Amino acid sequence: MNDYKDDFICKIEPPPPEWVTFEIKTTMKDKFGANTTPKSGEPSESQKDYIGNISKHTGLVNISFVQGHNDYNLSRAQRKMLV
């Protein structure tokens, strides 16, 4: 150690990104075949009844707007389109 009161400023650079391979891709191809894509999960109730979901949120927008909260951050013109 020395008696100098020097402050050293340095720039620390992050290490380069590492590539990661997931073996699950190989397993999926082995199970489902080379040219197939596995099916995703079932749609939620909101996704099945999208008209009902839009109606529900339209009602919530109106309630929020009337109460002065405006949780959806809509302008008066945007809200008017929903009514």
MOPAC internal coordinates of N, CA, C and O (Angstrom, degrees):
PM7 1SCF
backbone

  N    0.0000 0     0.00 0     0.00 0    0    0    0
  C    1.4417 1     0.00 0     0.00 0    1    0    0
  C    1.5118 1   110.42 1     0.00 0    2    1    0
  O    1.2310 1   121.42 1   -30.60 1    3    2    1
  N    1.3070 1   114.90 1   149.40 1    3    2    1
  C    1.4581 1   118.19 1   177.44 1    5    3    2
  C    1.5246 1   109.57 1  -114.30 1    6    5    3
  O    1.2310 1   120.97 1    -7.97 1    7    6    5
  N    1.2881 1   115.75 1   172.03 1    7    6    5
  C    1.4622 1   121.23 1  -178.57 1    9    7    6
  C    1.5217 1   113.03 1   -91.97 1   10    9    7
  O    1.2310 1   120.11 1  -175.49 1   11   10    9
  N    1.3036 1   117.40 1     4.51 1   11   10    9
  C    1.4600 1   120.40 1  -179.92 1   13   11   10
  C    1.5209 1   109.35 1   -76.76 1   14   13   11
  O    1.2310 1   120.93 1   -37.86 1   15   14   13
  N    1.2988 1   115.83 1   142.14 1   15   14   13
  C    1.4682 1   120.79 1   178.78 1   17   15   14
  C    1.5303 1   109.36 1  -101.32 1   18   17   15
  O    1.2310 1   120.21 1  -122.48 1   19   18   17
  N    1.2947 1   117.21 1    57.52 1   19   18   17
  C    1.4597 1   122.12 1  -178.33 1   21   19   18
  C    1.5244 1   110.16 1   -88.80 1   22   21   19
  O    1.2310 1   121.11 1   -41.81 1   23   22   21
  N    1.3035 1   115.49 1   138.19 1   23   22   21
  C    1.4571 1   120.79 1   171.33 1   25   23   22
  C    1.5174 1   107.18 1  -101.15 1   26   25   23
  O    1.2310 1   120.52 1   -51.68 1   27   26   25
  N    1.2756 1   116.60 1   128.32 1   27   26   25
  C    1.4540 1   120.58 1   178.82 1   29   27   26
  C    1.5241 1   108.73 1  -102.24 1   30   29   27
  O    1.2310 1   121.16 1   -49.67 1   31   30   29
  N    1.3130 1   115.38 1   130.33 1   31   30   29
  C    1.4546 1   121.20 1   176.42 1   33   31   30
  C    1.5190 1   106.86 1  -108.22 1   34   33   31
  O    1.2310 1   121.25 1   -53.01 1   35   34   33
  N    1.2930 1   115.22 1   126.99 1   35   34   33
  C    1.4613 1   118.03 1   179.70 1   37   35   34
  C    1.5226 1   109.39 1  -135.38 1   38   37   35
  O    1.2310 1   121.46 1   -24.02 1   39   38   37
  N    1.2921 1   114.82 1   155.98 1   39   38   37
  C    1.4549 1   120.96 1   177.99 1   41   39   38
  C    1.5220 1   107.38 1  -105.93 1   42   41   39
  O    1.2310 1   121.48 1   -54.28 1   43   42   41
  N    1.3077 1   114.77 1   125.72 1   43   42   41
  C    1.4611 1   119.40 1   179.06 1   45   43   42
  C    1.5206 1   107.63 1  -103.84 1   46   45   43
  O    1.2310 1   121.00 1   -57.50 1   47   46   45
  N    1.2993 1   115.70 1   122.50 1   47   46   45
  C    1.4551 1   120.34 1   179.29 1   49   47   46
  C    1.5179 1   109.03 1   -99.50 1   50   49   47
  O    1.2310 1   120.58 1   -40.46 1   51   50   49
  N    1.3316 1   116.49 1   139.54 1   51   50   49
  C    1.4571 1   118.38 1   178.87 1   53   51   50
  C    1.5291 1   110.32 1   -68.68 1   54   53   51
  O    1.2310 1   120.30 1   -24.95 1   55   54   53
  N    1.2931 1   117.04 1   155.05 1   55   54   53
  C    1.4678 1   119.46 1   178.62 1   57   55   54
  C    1.5294 1   110.08 1   -68.20 1   58   57   55
  O    1.2310 1   119.90 1   -21.61 1   59   58   57
  N    1.3047 1   117.80 1   158.39 1   59   58   57
  C    1.4649 1   119.74 1   178.98 1   61   59   58
  C    1.5318 1   110.13 1   -63.01 1   62   61   59
  O    1.2310 1   120.44 1   -28.96 1   63   62   61
  N    1.3338 1   116.77 1   151.04 1   63   62   61
  C    1.4738 1   118.41 1  -178.88 1   65   63   62
  C    1.5216 1   111.30 1   -65.21 1   66   65   63
  O    1.2310 1   121.77 1   -31.03 1   67   66   65
  N    1.2814 1   114.23 1   148.97 1   67   66   65
  C    1.4624 1   120.33 1   178.00 1   69   67   66
  C    1.5277 1   108.52 1   -99.91 1   70   69   67
  O    1.2310 1   120.65 1   -38.62 1   71   70   69
  N    1.2837 1   116.35 1   141.38 1   71   70   69
  C    1.4584 1   120.14 1   177.11 1   73   71   70
  C    1.5171 1   108.66 1   -86.26 1   74   73   71
  O    1.2310 1   121.43 1   -42.99 1   75   74   73
  N    1.3079 1   114.87 1   137.01 1   75   74   73
  C    1.4581 1   120.07 1  -179.46 1   77   75   74
  C    1.5209 1   108.44 1  -121.27 1   78   77   75
  O    1.2310 1   120.88 1   -48.75 1   79   78   77
  N    1.2979 1   115.92 1   131.25 1   79   78   77
  C    1.4603 1   119.34 1   175.76 1   81   79   78
  C    1.5120 1   109.09 1  -109.72 1   82   81   79
  O    1.2310 1   121.04 1   -42.71 1   83   82   81
  N    1.2869 1   115.61 1   137.29 1   83   82   81
  C    1.4576 1   120.20 1   179.21 1   85   83   82
  C    1.5206 1   108.81 1  -102.83 1   86   85   83
  O    1.2310 1   121.27 1   -57.18 1   87   86   85
  N    1.2871 1   115.17 1   122.82 1   87   86   85
  C    1.4548 1   120.24 1  -179.88 1   89   87   86
  C    1.5194 1   112.23 1   -70.53 1   90   89   87
  O    1.2310 1   120.40 1   165.88 1   91   90   89
  N    1.3224 1   116.84 1   -14.12 1   91   90   89
  C    1.4607 1   120.15 1  -178.49 1   93   91   90
  C    1.5251 1   111.11 1   -61.02 1   94   93   91
  O    1.2310 1   119.98 1   149.92 1   95   94   93
  N    1.3336 1   117.63 1   -30.08 1   95   94   93
  C    1.4598 1   120.71 1   178.75 1   97   95   94
  C    1.5215 1   110.14 1   -61.41 1   98   97   95
  O    1.2310 1   120.94 1   135.49 1   99   98   97
  N    1.3128 1   115.81 1   -44.51 1   99   98   97
  C    1.4551 1   120.44 1   178.57 1  101   99   98
  C    1.5153 1   110.20 1   -63.20 1  102  101   99
  O    1.2310 1   120.82 1   136.52 1  103  102  101
  N    1.3203 1   116.04 1   -43.48 1  103  102  101
  C    1.4591 1   120.48 1  -179.63 1  105  103  102
  C    1.5207 1   110.48 1   -62.98 1  106  105  103
  O    1.2310 1   120.42 1   138.50 1  107  106  105
  N    1.3350 1   116.79 1   -41.50 1  107  106  105
  C    1.4568 1   119.94 1  -179.85 1  109  107  106
  C    1.5211 1   110.86 1   -65.55 1  110  109  107
  O    1.2310 1   120.11 1   139.22 1  111  110  109
  N    1.3252 1   117.40 1   -40.78 1  111  110  109
  C    1.4592 1   119.63 1   178.88 1  113  111  110
  C    1.5201 1   110.56 1   -65.72 1  114  113  111
  O    1.2310 1   120.54 1   143.17 1  115  114  113
  N    1.3310 1   116.58 1   -36.83 1  115  114  113
  C    1.4623 1   119.37 1   177.74 1  117  115  114
  C    1.5227 1   110.72 1   -64.85 1  118  117  115
  O    1.2310 1   120.44 1   141.80 1  119  118  117
  N    1.3201 1   116.76 1   -38.20 1  119  118  117
  C    1.4609 1   120.71 1  -176.55 1  121  119  118
  C    1.5255 1   112.38 1   -79.29 1  122  121  119
  O    1.2310 1   120.12 1   136.41 1  123  122  121
  N    1.3552 1   117.37 1   -43.59 1  123  122  121
  C    1.4575 1   120.63 1  -172.51 1  125  123  122
  C    1.5275 1   113.62 1  -101.41 1  126  125  123
  O    1.2310 1   119.46 1   171.75 1  127  126  125
  N    1.3035 1   118.64 1    -8.25 1  127  126  125
  C    1.4527 1   121.10 1  -178.45 1  129  127  126
  C    1.5199 1   110.98 1   101.93 1  130  129  127
  O    1.2310 1   120.60 1   -19.09 1  131  130  129
  N    1.3240 1   116.46 1   160.91 1  131  130  129
  C    1.4626 1   121.48 1  -173.38 1  133  131  130
  C    1.5242 1   112.75 1   -70.15 1  134  133  131
  O    1.2310 1   119.53 1   147.50 1  135  134  133
  N    1.3223 1   118.51 1   -32.50 1  135  134  133
  C    1.4636 1   121.18 1  -173.43 1  137  135  134
  C    1.5255 1   113.14 1  -112.78 1  138  137  135
  O    1.2310 1   119.86 1  -151.62 1  139  138  137
  N    1.3116 1   117.86 1    28.38 1  139  138  137
  C    1.4604 1   120.20 1  -179.92 1  141  139  138
  C    1.5167 1   110.56 1  -119.53 1  142  141  139
  O    1.2310 1   121.43 1   -23.09 1  143  142  141
  N    1.3113 1   114.87 1   156.91 1  143  142  141
  C    1.4593 1   121.34 1   176.59 1  145  143  142
  C    1.5196 1   107.62 1  -119.27 1  146  145  143
  O    1.2310 1   119.79 1   -52.96 1  147  146  145
  N    1.3188 1   118.00 1   127.04 1  147  146  145
  C    1.4620 1   118.99 1   178.87 1  149  147  146
  C    1.5261 1   111.32 1   -63.99 1  150  149  147
  O    1.2310 1   120.93 1   -32.02 1  151  150  149
  N    1.3059 1   115.83 1   147.98 1  151  150  149
  C    1.4677 1   122.09 1  -179.62 1  153  151  150
  C    1.5198 1   109.77 1   -76.82 1  154  153  151
  O    1.2310 1   120.95 1   -36.80 1  155  154  153
  N    1.3249 1   115.78 1   143.20 1  155  154  153
  C    1.4682 1   119.72 1   178.79 1  157  155  154
  C    1.5250 1   109.58 1   -79.88 1  158  157  155
  O    1.2310 1   120.96 1     0.16 1  159  158  157
  N    1.3242 1   115.77 1  -179.84 1  159  158  157
  C    1.4541 1   121.22 1  -179.95 1  161  159  158
  C    1.5193 1   112.18 1   -69.19 1  162  161  159
  O    1.2310 1   121.11 1    -7.84 1  163  162  161
  N    1.3023 1   115.48 1   172.16 1  163  162  161
  C    1.4582 1   121.44 1   179.65 1  165  163  162
  C    1.5305 1   110.57 1   -68.93 1  166  165  163
  O    1.2310 1   119.95 1   -32.41 1  167  166  165
  N    1.3382 1   117.69 1   147.59 1  167  166  165
  C    1.4699 1   119.50 1   176.96 1  169  167  166
  C    1.5290 1   111.12 1   -68.05 1  170  169  167
  O    1.2310 1   120.92 1   -29.37 1  171  170  169
  N    1.3131 1   115.84 1   150.63 1  171  170  169
  C    1.4640 1   120.93 1   178.99 1  173  171  170
  C    1.5259 1   109.46 1   -73.86 1  174  173  171
  O    1.2310 1   120.67 1    -9.88 1  175  174  173
  N    1.3240 1   116.33 1   170.12 1  175  174  173
  C    1.4653 1   120.63 1   178.56 1  177  175  174
  C    1.5279 1   110.85 1   -60.90 1  178  177  175
  O    1.2310 1   120.15 1   142.42 1  179  178  177
  N    1.3329 1   117.32 1   -37.58 1  179  178  177
  C    1.4707 1   120.76 1   178.67 1  181  179  178
  C    1.5171 1   111.16 1   -64.68 1  182  181  179
  O    1.2310 1   120.51 1   143.88 1  183  182  181
  N    1.3395 1   116.63 1   -36.12 1  183  182  181
  C    1.4582 1   119.87 1   179.29 1  185  183  182
  C    1.5258 1   111.11 1   -73.20 1  186  185  183
  O    1.2310 1   120.30 1   145.61 1  187  186  185
  N    1.3253 1   117.03 1   -34.39 1  187  186  185
  C    1.4645 1   120.04 1   179.00 1  189  187  186
  C    1.5236 1   110.72 1   -69.80 1  190  189  187
  O    1.2310 1   120.19 1   135.96 1  191  190  189
  N    1.3215 1   117.24 1   -44.04 1  191  190  189
  C    1.4660 1   122.32 1  -178.19 1  193  191  190
  C    1.5319 1   108.93 1  -107.03 1  194  193  191
  O    1.2310 1   120.64 1  -111.17 1  195  194  193
  N    1.3269 1   116.38 1    68.83 1  195  194  193
  C    1.4668 1   119.91 1  -174.77 1  197  195  194
  C    1.5228 1   112.19 1   -68.77 1  198  197  195
  O    1.2310 1   119.86 1   148.78 1  199  198  197
  N    1.3377 1   117.87 1   -31.22 1  199  198  197
  C    1.4715 1   120.08 1   177.37 1  201  199  198
  C    1.5280 1   109.46 1   -66.09 1  202  201  199
  O    1.2310 1   120.31 1   136.84 1  203  202  201
  N    1.3270 1   117.01 1   -43.16 1  203  202  201
  C    1.4605 1   121.09 1   177.24 1  205  203  202
  C    1.5189 1   111.61 1   -62.78 1  206  205  203
  O    1.2310 1   120.73 1   142.29 1  207  206  205
  N    1.3387 1   116.21 1   -37.71 1  207  206  205
  C    1.4683 1   121.04 1   179.36 1  209  207  206
  C    1.5326 1   110.57 1   -65.86 1  210  209  207
  O    1.2310 1   120.53 1   137.84 1  211  210  209
  N    1.3296 1   116.59 1   -42.16 1  211  210  209
  C    1.4679 1   120.28 1   177.90 1  213  211  210
  C    1.5270 1   109.90 1   -64.81 1  214  213  211
  O    1.2310 1   120.41 1   137.76 1  215  214  213
  N    1.3352 1   116.82 1   -42.24 1  215  214  213
  C    1.4696 1   120.55 1   178.86 1  217  215  214
  C    1.5211 1   111.18 1   -62.15 1  218  217  215
  O    1.2310 1   120.74 1   138.23 1  219  218  217
  N    1.3274 1   116.19 1   -41.77 1  219  218  217
  C    1.4687 1   120.54 1   179.56 1  221  219  218
  C    1.5224 1   110.61 1   -60.75 1  222  221  219
  O    1.2310 1   120.63 1   133.13 1  223  222  221
  N    1.3307 1   116.40 1   -46.87 1  223  222  221
  C    1.4635 1   119.93 1  -178.20 1  225  223  222
  C    1.5278 1   111.86 1   -70.69 1  226  225  223
  O    1.2310 1   120.16 1   149.02 1  227  226  225
  N    1.3339 1   117.30 1   -30.98 1  227  226  225
  C    1.4608 1   119.80 1   175.10 1  229  227  226
  C    1.5197 1   109.94 1   -62.87 1  230  229  227
  O    1.2310 1   120.57 1   137.35 1  231  230  229
  N    1.3343 1   116.51 1   -42.65 1  231  230  229
  C    1.4608 1   120.47 1   176.45 1  233  231  230
  C    1.5122 1   111.94 1   -63.15 1  234  233  231
  O    1.2310 1   120.40 1   138.06 1  235  234  233
  N    1.3346 1   116.85 1   -41.94 1  235  234  233
  C    1.4666 1   120.63 1   178.80 1  237  235  234
  C    1.5288 1   111.59 1   -64.55 1  238  237  235
  O    1.2310 1   120.65 1   143.71 1  239  238  237
  N    1.3346 1   116.37 1   -36.29 1  239  238  237
  C    1.4687 1   120.51 1   177.35 1  241  239  238
  C    1.5188 1   109.77 1   -62.10 1  242  241  239
  O    1.2310 1   120.56 1   133.13 1  243  242  241
  N    1.3270 1   116.53 1   -46.87 1  243  242  241
  C    1.4669 1   120.54 1  -178.15 1  245  243  242
  C    1.5197 1   111.33 1   -63.82 1  246  245  243
  O    1.2310 1   120.19 1   135.53 1  247  246  245
  N    1.3218 1   117.23 1   -44.47 1  247  246  245
  C    1.4675 1   120.61 1   178.87 1  249  247  246
  C    1.5264 1   110.00 1   -61.32 1  250  249  247
  O    1.2310 1   120.73 1   133.24 1  251  250  249
  N    1.3307 1   116.21 1   -46.76 1  251  250  249
  C    1.4626 1   121.23 1  -179.33 1  253  251  250
  C    1.5281 1   110.90 1   -61.60 1  254  253  251
  O    1.2310 1   120.72 1   138.47 1  255  254  253
  N    1.3301 1   116.23 1   -41.53 1  255  254  253
  C    1.4627 1   120.78 1  -177.79 1  257  255  254
  C    1.5225 1   111.12 1   -67.42 1  258  257  255
  O    1.2310 1   120.62 1   137.50 1  259  258  257
  N    1.3449 1   116.42 1   -42.50 1  259  258  257
  C    1.4668 1   120.92 1  -179.34 1  261  259  258
  C    1.5287 1   110.76 1   -65.83 1  262  261  259
  O    1.2310 1   120.65 1   142.78 1  263  262  261
  N    1.3425 1   116.37 1   -37.22 1  263  262  261
  C    1.4634 1   120.17 1  -179.57 1  265  263  262
  C    1.5274 1   112.41 1   -77.19 1  266  265  263
  O    1.2310 1   120.18 1   173.94 1  267  266  265
  N    1.3216 1   117.26 1    -6.06 1  267  266  265
  C    1.4580 1   120.87 1   176.68 1  269  267  266
  C    1.5180 1   114.54 1    86.89 1  270  269  267
  O    1.2310 1   120.02 1  -171.30 1  271  270  269
  N    1.3287 1   117.57 1     8.70 1  271  270  269
  C    1.4691 1   119.80 1  -179.31 1  273  271  270
  C    1.5268 1   111.94 1   -85.69 1  274  273  271
  O    1.2310 1   120.47 1   138.36 1  275  274  273
  N    1.3311 1   116.70 1   -41.64 1  275  274  273
  C    1.4659 1   123.01 1  -177.59 1  277  275  274
  C    1.5255 1   110.62 1    51.91 1  278  277  275
  O    1.2310 1   120.91 1  -125.60 1  279  278  277
  N    1.3448 1   115.86 1    54.40 1  279  278  277
  C    1.4666 1   121.84 1  -178.32 1  281  279  278
  C    1.5273 1   113.15 1   -59.22 1  282  281  279
  O    1.2310 1   120.20 1   154.29 1  283  282  281
  N    1.3157 1   117.22 1   -25.71 1  283  282  281
  C    1.4592 1   120.85 1  -177.88 1  285  283  282
  C    1.5314 1   112.51 1   -92.69 1  286  285  283
  O    1.2310 1   120.20 1  -179.40 1  287  286  285
  N    1.3293 1   117.23 1     0.60 1  287  286  285
  C    1.4718 1   123.32 1   178.57 1  289  287  286
  C    1.5306 1   112.63 1    54.12 1  290  289  287
  O    1.2310 1   120.91 1  -132.98 1  291  290  289
  N    1.3186 1   115.86 1    47.02 1  291  290  289
  C    1.4592 1   120.29 1   179.45 1  293  291  290
  C    1.5233 1   110.65 1   -95.58 1  294  293  291
  O    1.2310 1   121.37 1   -32.21 1  295  294  293
  N    1.3113 1   114.99 1   147.79 1  295  294  293
  C    1.4654 1   119.64 1   172.70 1  297  295  294
  C    1.5279 1   107.94 1   -81.20 1  298  297  295
  O    1.2310 1   120.59 1   -10.47 1  299  298  297
  N    1.3149 1   116.48 1   169.53 1  299  298  297
  C    1.4723 1   119.82 1   178.27 1  301  299  298
  C    1.5331 1   110.52 1   -61.06 1  302  301  299
  O    1.2310 1   120.31 1   140.95 1  303  302  301
  N    1.3222 1   117.01 1   -39.05 1  303  302  301
  C    1.4666 1   120.66 1  -179.62 1  305  303  302
  C    1.5340 1   110.77 1   -64.46 1  306  305  303
  O    1.2310 1   120.30 1   138.20 1  307  306  305
  N    1.3255 1   117.03 1   -41.80 1  307  306  305
  C    1.4646 1   120.52 1   178.46 1  309  307  306
  C    1.5242 1   111.07 1   -65.16 1  310  309  307
  O    1.2310 1   120.57 1   138.83 1  311  310  309
  N    1.3359 1   116.52 1   -41.17 1  311  310  309
  C    1.4615 1   120.09 1   179.12 1  313  311  310
  C    1.5218 1   110.36 1   -66.06 1  314  313  311
  O    1.2310 1   120.52 1   142.17 1  315  314  313
  N    1.3330 1   116.61 1   -37.83 1  315  314  313
  C    1.4622 1   121.05 1  -179.32 1  317  315  314
  C    1.5322 1   110.89 1   -61.90 1  318  317  315
  O    1.2310 1   119.99 1   146.00 1  319  318  317
  N    1.3272 1   117.62 1   -34.00 1  319  318  317
  C    1.4637 1   121.03 1   177.81 1  321  319  318
  C    1.5257 1   111.09 1   -64.82 1  322  321  319
  O    1.2310 1   119.91 1   149.40 1  323  322  321
  N    1.3238 1   117.78 1   -30.60 1  323  322  321
  C    1.4586 1   121.20 1  -178.57 1  325  323  322
  C    1.5187 1   113.09 1   -78.20 1  326  325  323
  O    1.2310 1   120.68 1   154.29 1  327  326  325
  N    1.3319 1   116.31 1   -25.71 1  327  326  325
  C    1.4741 1   119.80 1  -174.63 1  329  327  326
  C    1.5022 1   111.04 1   -82.25 1  330  329  327
  O    1.2310 1   120.10 1   180.00 1  331  330  329

